[in-house]
Amino acid sequence: MTPKTSRREPGTDGRRGGLAGSLTPRRIAALLLVALALVFIFENTDDTEIRLLVPVVTMPLWVALLGMGVIGALIGALLVARRRR
């Protein structure tokens, strides 16, 4: 008896491709958190005063929240990049 081998299409390695292969639980959680953060940011559109060390700046709260979110994402990306080295 000869062992049976499974036949695959040429060029495939058995992994799912397309959208199903790219939606991991970590990415789904990240997308949900980004969506939640965006809803929170855009629900808070009133003007607010923000003290930047000495000057007081008046701006929409969503701009301040979005700015802090971007700064946090950049810090997180830098920390992850440093850990992967």
JOVEN-V294319 format. One record per run of one state. SS is the DSSP state (A for helix, B for strand, O for the rest). FROM is the first residue (numbers start at 1). TO is the last residue. If there is no record, write none. Layout:
{{SS	FROM	TO} {SS	FROM	TO}}
This chain:
{{O	1	17} {A	18	22} {O	23	24} {A	25	43} {O	44	46} {B	47	52} {O	53	54} {B	55	60} {A	61	84} {O	85	85}}
